[in-house]
Amino acid sequence: MADCLPMLREQAPWPRAAAALHTAGAVRLALGQLESAEALFAEVLHIAPLGSFHALYPVEGLALVAAESGDMQRALRLCEASAQARRRLDTEPEARWRRRIEQAAARARTLLPTAAREAAVVALASCAGTGSSPTPCGQGAANRCGGGRTPWGPATSGGG
């Protein structure tokens, strides 16, 4: 796959490249290569249209990376962001992936103190605010929830 990704990045239509990058991220995650997985999931977020169904899986991938890295508050924020977006877009992940996300969210809820769980949800709600909010879902290139928007816009917006 490593040999294919450069060509896909350059020549494939963005949906095909996004799918390949997500798959590569999932493989790296399964191998415990968390930094590489995170970079690949974040790369998908750079090419997938903001608000699209195609951004859901990499956000969930970032949630899994956060959970595996021990950043339970970030994991919970990303799981919740994805769950909210999936409800708005009326879509479900495939069953095995959904179970992984649900397990990561449940683990985060179990390990976080009540105040931290509540702060994660409050921080997520501020994502769709006015633009003056902090970047609650993460940092750097892997963060598409900051800057006053979630990847799927405010709760009243449609998907794409």
Secondary structure as UniProt FT lines:
FT   TURN            2..4
FT   HELIX           5..11
FT   HELIX           14..30
FT   TURN            31..32
FT   HELIX           34..47
FT   TURN            50..51
FT   HELIX           53..55
FT   HELIX           56..69
FT   HELIX           72..89
FT   HELIX           95..111
FT   HELIX           114..127
FT   TURN            136..137
FT   HELIX           140..142
FT   TURN            146..148
FT   TURN            151..152
FT   TURN            155..156
//
